[in-house]
Amino acid sequence: MNLPNIHQDIRQSATLPADFYRSDSIYRQSGEQIFAQSWQYVADADAIAATPSVYPFTLLPNLLDEPLVFTHNTDGHRYCLSNVCTHRAKVIVEAPGNDRVLRCGYHGRCFRLDGTFKSMPEFEQVTNFPTQHDNLASIPFSEWLGLLFVSLNPTVPLEEMVRPIQERMQWLPLHSLKFSAEASQDYRLPAHWALYCDNYLEGFHIPFVHPALNHALDFKNYRSEIFDYCNVQIGIADEGQPCFELPEGHPDYGQKIYAYYWWLFPNLMLNFYPWGLSLNVVVPLSKEATLVKFRSYYFEGDTHSREENQLHQTEMEDEAIVESVQKGVRSRFYKAGRFSPTMEQGVHHFHQLVARFMSETL
């Protein structure tokens, strides 16, 4: 099932049709067409810092539902592997640990931490064994900002997708970002994952939905910039609000930037503030349910005030809007909308990418 093309000219374009948000078949199709071909944040690199170590996970349960495992070998090499035994398909690694060998608990088949077959009891009489098919499949993964990303079938290298973010933000001490569990939490909302992204990708609603944020921003100078697989909304600080101290030569030098709101296709937000990074991971749970993981990282030695309360309040305001839209998008009278050419460039960009990925032949 293909979606209609999103017109390149935002002035002539309509949004994604309502069926994208309410069709079971389109939702299932998006798993292979969008999520299997994009990069998904899984864990921080600290999860496999030790040698040896293993870190099992399921990539997007109930959508891709793929059991995988990160491993860190004693020789320092790291891998992402299928976590399914090549004998009878049991999940091999059930919990993180410091295993030196991957041993299946069903019949004792063993694999090295690079995924190659090691041993199997009672198989001495099997001919033409083992072959490469007895090894665990190796999965593409990449590390960026100390974050581990996985893609089952990547369309574009992660490095290419994040290049605009890296170039714009490289002046910051990104290597010093430290995770704060106390300032991180998960939010579950009864809405389609893309409705959450739609809302994030425009500042049009700020004066109507976020009174405190609107007070902190100089809204008349709020703007968006579009790149191939990411875009950024730039919030200018109002008088007296905290802002970045930008170095000379930076594209935004001389401006009082309150925040950079970066979005990476299809479902990751990286919000850079003077104090650090707020990561929003948008995880589809079903056609009508989404988990949003808020993860906070602070620059080492940061002395700026940390506005967790405002972030939480903004999130609650956003969720109330998104839940209302989820109810409205079910209406038999809603088909599609139009874009504001000045305020909804980010949403238009997102819809173009969605329509393109959903139309590609695998």
N, C-alpha and C positions, 0 to 999 in steps of 0.2 A: 504494500500500500504506500503510494508516494504522496507527499504533501505538495500543494501548489507552490510554485516558485514565489519567493518574496522579491518583489521588484527592487532592483538596485537603487532606483531613485526613491528616497524615502517620501518624497512629496506625492508619489503616485502609488505607494505601497500600502497593502493591507497587512494586518498582523497574521500570525498563524491562526488557522481555523479552530473553532471550539472543539472539533473532534480530536485534535491533538491532545487536549487535556482530559477528554472523557472517554476515549476509545480504548478498550482493553487490548485489542490487537496492535494498535499503534504503540501503546506503552510497552508491550512485549517486544515489538520490533525495535524500539529505541535501545533495548539492551544490546543487541548485536550491532545495530547501525551507528549508534552514538557512543555508548559506554565501553563496548569492547574495543573500539577503535581510538579511544581517547586515553589520556593519562589520568589515573586516579591516585590521589594521595592515600596512603595506607597507614604509615607510622613514621615516627621520627627515627633517624638513623641510630639513635641511642639504643633502640630496641634490639639491635644486633651488634652492639659495640664490642662485646666480649668475644674472645676466640677460645674454643668454638662456641657457637650459639645458634639456636633455631627459634624462629618466630612464626607460628602458623596463623593463618587468617583465611576467611572466606571473602572473596572479592564480590561485593554487592550482593548480599544474600537476597534471595527471592527474585532477583533480576538476572544477573550473570551467574550467581551462586557457584562460583568456582573455588574449590579448596586449593590454596597455595601455601608455600612456606618460604620464608627468607632463611638463608643459612650463611654463616660466617665461618669459613674454614680456618684451620690452624695455620695455614700458609698465608692468611690475610685476605684471601679472595672471598668475595660475597656473591651469592646467587639467589635468584628467585626461581623456584621449582614447582612443578605440579606436586600436590600433597596427596596424590592418589596412587596406591600401589599398582604396579603394572601386572600383578598376578591376578587378583580378584577384586580390585577397585576399592579396597578399604582405605579410609583416610589414615595416613601414617602417623603424623605428629599431631598430638592432641593438645599440647600445652607448650608454652615457651620454656626453654631450658638451655643446658650446656652440653647437649648430646654430641658425641663424636661420630656417631653413625645413625642413620635413619633406619629404624627397625620396625617393620610392620607387625602389629600385635595379633594378626590373624593367623599367618602361617610362617612367620619368621624371616621373610625376605628382607635383605639388608641393602642399603644404598649408601654410597659415600656422600659427603656434604656437597659435592659438585653434581650430584644426581646420578652418577654412574652406578650401574649394578655392581654389588659386591659379593653377595652369596645368597644361597637358597637351599634349605634342607630338602632331601628326598627328590632331587632333580638330576641325579647322576646319570640316569638313563634317557633323559630327554635329548633328542638330537637337535642339531643346529641351535644350540642354546649356550650362553645368552647372545642376543643380538642387540642392535641399537634400540629396538622397540622395548627392551627390558629396562632401559634407562628411564629416569624421570625426565619429562619434558622441561626444557629451560624456557623461562618467561622473560620478555624484555622488562627491565626496570632501570630507573635512573634516580640519582640523588641531586637535590637542589635545595639550598638554604638549610641543609641538615634534615631535609624531608625526603622520604622514600616514596617514589611513584611507580606504579605498575601499569602496563598496557598489554592486553591479550593480543591485539593486532594493530599496532600503532600506525596511523596514517602519516604522522609527521613526528620527527624527533622532539622530545621534550625541550631540548636546548633551543631549537628553533622557535617553539611556541612561546617560551618565556623570555626570549632575547630582549624585547622592548622593555619588559619589567626590569631585567638585570641592568640594562644600559641606563635606565632612568634613575634607578635606586642604588647603584653600585657605590655611590659616595658614602652611604650609610655604613656603620660597623655591623654589617649583616652577620659576620662570623661570630659576633658576641651575643646574639639572641639566645635567651635562656627561657625554657618553657616554664610556665607557672600553672601548676595544677589547681591552685586555689582560685585563680581568676578564669578558669576554664569550665565550661559546662555544656550539656547537650539540651537541645530543645526539640520536642516532637510536636508537629502540627498536622492537622487533618487537611492537607492540601497537596496538589501535584507539585513535584519538585521544580518544574519549569515556571510555575507561577511565582515561586519564591525568587527565582532568578530574574524574572520579568520585573518584579518590584525593586530588587536591588539595583538593576541596571539603569535606573533613571532617578534623577533628583527632582523631577517634576512635582512629586507628591510632598516634598519636604515641608513647604509652608502650610500644608493642609493636615499633615499627619504627625509631624515631629516639632512641636513648639520649642523644646529645649535645644535641639540641634539647629533649628532655624535661627535661634538667637545667637548661636556660636558661629554661624557661617554668614559670609557676605553673599547672599543668594544670587544677587544680580550678576555676579561674576563666576557663578558655578558653571563648569564646562566639562565636556567629554572629548576624548580622543580615541580613535579607532585604529586597531592594528589587525593583522591577519587572524590571529586566534585568541586575542585578548583585547580588552579595552580598559580605559581608565577614566574615572570621574575625579575631577580635581576640585576639592573644596577650599575656598579662600577663607581665611580666618577673619571674623569681624573684629572690631577694635577691642583690644584688651584680651583676646583669646590666645592660647598657646599656638605656636607655629614653628615650622622647621627653620633652621638656620642654614640656608642653602649656600653652597660654595660658589665663588665666581666661576663662570663658564657653564654652570648648570642651565638647562633650557628654561627653567622657571626662576632663575636668579632675580632677586628684587621683588618677588611676590611673597605675600604672607600665606603660605600653604598650611592649612589646618590639617588636611589628610589627603592621601592618595588612595582612592578606592579602586583597586585593580580586580578585574574578573578574568579568569582563565577558563576557556571552553572545556567542558560544558558546565561544570558545577563547583568551581572553586573560587572563593573570594579572598584576596590578600589586602587587608586594610592597614596601611602604614601610617602611624602616628609618630609624633616626636618622641614618645616613650617606647615605641616598639611596633610589634606586628600583631594584629588580630586576624586569625585564620578562620574562615567560615567554610566548612566542608558540608555540601548539600547532598545528602544520601537518600536516593529514592527507596522507599519501603514498599510502596504499592502505588497504584494509579491515584490514590487519594490520601496518601500519607508520606511524610518526609521527616527525616531526622537531620537537624542542623547541628553540627559539632562546632562549637566556639572554642578555639584554642588560642591562648594568649602567650606571647613571647616578649620579654622585656630586654632592652639593650642593657648590657652590663654597665653598672654604675649610673643608671638612669636616675635623674633627679626631678624629672617632670612629674606633675600630678597624674595619677592613673585614674581614668574616668570610667571604671567598671560599672558604676551605678547608671551613668548615662547610656553606656552601651546596652545594658540590660533593658533600660526603659525604651530605648530606640527599637530593640528587638521585639519587645512586647507590642509596641505600636505597629511595627511591620507585620507581625504575625496576625494581629486582629484584622488588618486590611487584607492580607493574603487569604485568610479563612473566609472572609466575606466574598472575595472574588471567586474562591472555589465553589461557593454556593451559587453565585451568579452565572458561572461558566456552564453550569448544568442546564441553564434555561433553554427551552426550545426556541426562544426568540433571539438568542445571541448567536451570531454566526462568526463574525470577526470585527475588528476595529480598524482604526487608522492611527498613524503615528504623528506626533508633534515633530516637525522637522528640526526645531531648535532644542527640544528637551528630551527626545526619546531615541537618539542615535544609537545608544547602547543596546536597547531592546531590539531595534531594527537589525543591528549587527548579529545579535544572538539568534533571531528568527531566521536570518539568512543562512547561518551556519547549520542550524537544525534542519532546515528544509534541504540543504545541500547534502548533509550526511544521510538523511533519511531517503534520499533519492538515489544514492550511489549503489551500484551492484556489487555485492560481496563476491 
